[in-house]
Each structure stands twice: as C-alpha cells, then as structure tokens.
Amino acid sequence: QVQLVESGGGLVQPGGSLTLSCAASGFTFRNYAMNWFRQAPGKEREFVARITAGGSNIRYADSVKGRFTVSRDNVNNTIYLQMNSLKPEDTAVYYCNTDMGNWGKGTLVTVSS
C-alpha cells in the first residue's frame, strides 16, 4: 500500500532554515506529481508546493515563494522541501501528498525564538 513518511521537522528560530523529507513507497513514484501542504494550529490545511513527476514544473503558494524550494529524487523515491528565512507564521504540521489522494502523518515545524 501507499506510504508517505515525512521527517525533518523541529524547532527553529525566525530567519532559520530546515529541510523536510518525504519518503514514498507502494507506488511508482516517478510517475506522479507530489505536493506539500501544511496545517497551522486552528487553521485549515493549505497548499505549499507542487512538483510534477519529472520535476520540470513547480508551483508554490505566494506565502512561501522565494523562500521555499521543492525538489525530488526519483531514484530514492523522496521529495524534499528546503525552507529558508522561516517566519513564525510558517509554524505548522507539514504533509506530503500524492495526486492519488494519499497523505503522510506529517512533521511539525515550529518557528519561534
């Protein structure tokens, strides 16, 4: 079955950086676009970034454009989210998602001094 396992979250100071990973299994990873979403406390889940199957087309939410970079490794079935210049409003649980509707359990990112 499809499994998505996020990792790399933690506590970081404003202005800091983190890199999240999402390891995928149970499907032909290289054939599917992948997405990152996040859910802040008390808010709805929101789109963060999308990368197509081959990695040639990428899209970001306006709130993270210029600060976050999504990438993928189709050999190791993993996507990444490099997050720079983090702000307190980036605090959320971050999830990866497939176009088939599968979700991981998420990884918590807390941006605080």
N, C-alpha and C positions, 0 to 999 in steps of 0.2 A: 504494500500500500504506500501511498504518497506520504513522505515525511519531510518536514521542514524544521530545522533546528537552528534558531538564532543564538548568537553569542556575541560577546564583546562589550556589553553594556557596563555601566558603572557610574561612579560619581566623578564629575569633572568640574573645574572652576570655569566661570564665564571667560570666553576667549580661548578656551582649550579645544582639544581635538580628541576624537575617538574614531575607531574603525569597527563597524559591525560586520559580522559574517552571517551567512545563512547557508547551511549545508543541506542539500536536497538529495532525496533518494526515492526510488519506487516509480520513477517515470523517466522518459527520455528527455533529460534536462535541456539538451542543446536545441530541442525543437520548440521550446516555449519561452515567451516573454515572461519576465518576472517583475514584481513590484515590491516596493517598500511602502508601508503605511505606518502611522503612529496614532496613539491614543493618549492624550493628556488627561490627568485626573479631572473628572467631571465633564469631560467633553466627548464628542463623537469621534470615531476613528476617521482619520483624514489621510489622503494620498500624499506621499512624499516624493517618490521617484519611480520611474519605469525604464526598463531596458529590454529591447527586443531580443529575439533568440540568438541572433548573430552578434549582437552588441552594437549594431551600426546606428540605431535610432534610440535616443534617450530623451526623456522628458522629466522635468522637475516641477514641483509646486513652486509658486512665486516666492513663498516664505523661505525657501531653502536655496533658491537659485544663486549660484556664485559661491556658496559655502559648502554644499554637499556634492559628492561625486559618487555615482553608482557605477559599478563595474561587475564583470562576471568572468569566471574561469570555467569554460565548458569541458575541460579535461577533468577537473576535480569537482564538478557539479556544485559550485559555490557562487553566490553573489555577495558583493561587498557594498558597504555604504561608508565612505570616508566623510567624516563630519568635522569641519573646521569652523573656527570663530563661533563656537557654540554660545547660545544665549539661554537665559533661564526659561524662556518660552519654548525651548526645544525639549524641555523635560517631558518625557512620555515613555510609554512602552512601545517599542518598535517591533513591527511584524513584517515578515516577508510573506509573499502571496503569489500564487500562480494564477494564470488565466483560467485554469480549471476550477478555481474557487477554493483551493486548499490554503490553509493558514498554519503558521507555526504558533508556538505558545508565547513568543515574544521575549524581548530582553529590555530591561529597564535602563533608561538613561536619565540621570539626574544632573542638572546643571545648576550648581549652587556654590556660593563662596562660604 
